[in-house]
Amino acid sequence: MFNKKKPNAETIRNLKIIFSTKHQIPETSILSMAELSCHEPNCPPIETIITERADDGKIRNWRIAKPIEEIQEIDIENLNEEYNHKH
Protein backbone atom coordinates (compact mmCIF):
# COMPACT_ATOMS: atom_id res chain seq x y z
CA MET A 1 0.00 0.00 0.00
CA PHE A 2 2.73 2.49 0.94
CA ASN A 3 5.57 1.20 -1.20
CA LYS A 4 4.27 2.77 -4.42
CA LYS A 5 7.05 3.46 -6.89
CA LYS A 6 7.72 7.18 -7.30
CA PRO A 7 7.95 8.64 -10.81
CA ASN A 8 11.47 9.17 -12.09
CA ALA A 9 12.68 12.73 -11.41
CA GLU A 10 14.26 13.01 -14.87
CA THR A 11 10.97 11.94 -16.50
CA ILE A 12 9.16 14.69 -14.60
CA ARG A 13 11.81 17.26 -15.53
CA ASN A 14 11.57 16.34 -19.23
CA LEU A 15 7.76 16.44 -19.19
CA LYS A 16 7.84 19.87 -17.54
CA ILE A 17 10.15 21.17 -20.29
CA ILE A 18 7.87 19.81 -23.02
CA PHE A 19 4.78 21.11 -21.24
CA SER A 20 6.26 24.57 -20.57
CA THR A 21 7.26 24.95 -24.21
CA LYS A 22 3.94 23.73 -25.64
CA HIS A 23 1.75 25.76 -23.29
CA GLN A 24 4.08 28.81 -23.13
CA ILE A 25 4.50 28.68 -19.35
CA PRO A 26 6.74 31.56 -18.21
CA GLU A 27 9.84 30.81 -16.12
CA THR A 28 8.32 32.87 -13.29
CA SER A 29 5.52 30.32 -12.86
CA ILE A 30 5.81 27.28 -10.62
CA LEU A 31 4.87 24.10 -12.46
CA SER A 32 4.06 20.91 -10.55
CA MET A 33 3.00 17.40 -11.51
CA ALA A 34 1.29 14.99 -9.17
CA GLU A 35 -0.20 11.54 -9.53
CA LEU A 36 -3.52 11.02 -7.82
CA SER A 37 -5.34 7.75 -7.22
CA CYS A 38 -9.09 7.76 -7.68
CA HIS A 39 -11.53 5.19 -6.34
CA GLU A 40 -14.69 6.90 -7.60
CA PRO A 41 -16.82 5.45 -10.42
CA ASN A 42 -15.96 6.69 -13.95
CA CYS A 43 -12.60 7.97 -12.75
CA PRO A 44 -9.24 6.69 -14.07
CA PRO A 45 -7.39 4.67 -11.39
CA ILE A 46 -4.39 7.04 -11.60
CA GLU A 47 -4.30 10.46 -13.19
CA THR A 48 -1.66 13.13 -13.40
CA ILE A 49 -2.53 16.70 -12.44
CA ILE A 50 -0.32 19.45 -13.86
CA THR A 51 -0.62 22.77 -12.05
CA GLU A 52 0.77 26.17 -12.99
CA ARG A 53 1.01 28.77 -10.25
CA ALA A 54 1.73 32.13 -11.88
CA ASP A 55 3.43 34.96 -10.03
CA ASP A 56 0.22 37.02 -10.34
CA GLY A 57 -1.69 34.43 -8.29
CA LYS A 58 -3.41 32.75 -11.24
CA ILE A 59 -3.66 28.95 -11.00
CA ARG A 60 -4.25 26.70 -13.99
CA ASN A 61 -4.70 22.91 -13.97
CA TRP A 62 -4.56 20.20 -16.60
CA ARG A 63 -5.36 16.49 -16.16
CA ILE A 64 -4.02 13.45 -17.98
CA ALA A 65 -5.70 10.11 -17.26
CA LYS A 66 -2.37 8.27 -16.99
CA PRO A 67 0.48 7.86 -14.51
CA ILE A 68 3.44 10.21 -15.08
CA GLU A 69 5.64 7.38 -16.41
CA GLU A 70 3.13 6.66 -19.22
CA ILE A 71 2.68 10.24 -20.45
CA GLN A 72 3.87 10.84 -24.00
CA GLU A 73 4.54 14.14 -25.76
CA ILE A 74 1.31 13.69 -27.77
CA ASP A 75 -0.67 13.62 -24.49
CA ILE A 76 0.73 17.04 -23.62
CA GLU A 77 0.08 18.40 -27.11
CA ASN A 78 -3.57 17.33 -26.92
CA LEU A 79 -4.22 18.92 -23.53
CA ASN A 80 -6.63 21.77 -23.02
CA GLU A 81 -6.63 23.94 -19.94
CA GLU A 82 -9.13 22.48 -17.51
CA TYR A 83 -9.98 25.64 -15.68
CA ASN A 84 -8.56 29.01 -14.99
CA HIS A 85 -9.29 31.10 -11.94
CA LYS A 86 -7.84 33.92 -9.92
CA HIS A 87 -6.30 33.29 -6.52
N, C-alpha and C positions, 0 to 999 in steps of 0.2 A: 504494500500500500504506500509506504513512504520512500521506497527506493526507486522511484521513477527516474529514468535517465534524463539528465538535463540536456537541452539543445547545445550543440557545439557553439562556442563563442565566436569562432571565425565564420560559421554559417550565418549567425545573427549579424555580424559586422558587414558581411557581403550583401545580405538582404537589405540592410539599412542603406547601404550605398546605392543599390539599384532602386530602392523605393524613393530615396531622397531625390535622385536624378529624375525619375519618371514623374514624380508628383511635385517637383520644384519646391522641396522643403528647404527653407533657408538654414544656414549654419547656426543661426541664433536660436532655432527651435530645438527642443529636446524631443527625441524620437525614441519610443520604447516599443518592444514587442513582448507579448506574454501569451503563453498557452493557457487556456482555460478548459477544464473538463466540464461537460454538461450532462446531467442525468434527466433532463426534461424531455418530454415527447417532442418529436420533430426537430430535435437539436442535434448537431453533429457531436460525436463523443468527445472530440478535442477540436478546438478552434483557436486560431491565433488572432489576437487583437493587436493592431498597430495604432499607437496613439502619438499624435503630435501635440506638444505643448509649446505654443508660440510665446515669444517674449511680451506680446501685448495681452496675454491672458486667454487667447482663443485656444480651444481644444478641439481637435478633430480626431475621429476614430474610423478605422477600417477593419473589416473582419474577413478572414479567410478560413473556410471550413476544413482546415488541415493542420496537422502539427507543423511546427517551424521546419523540421528536417525534411518535410515533403513539399515545401513551397518551391515553386519554380518561377522563373522570371515572367513567364506568361501569366501566372496568377496575379502578380503585381501589376502587370500591364492592363489586365482586365478589371482591376478594382475601381470602384466608384466610392467617393466619400460617403460614409454612412450618415453622419450628421455633423452639423457645425453649429456651435453655440458659444456665446460669450461667457466668460468666467463670472 
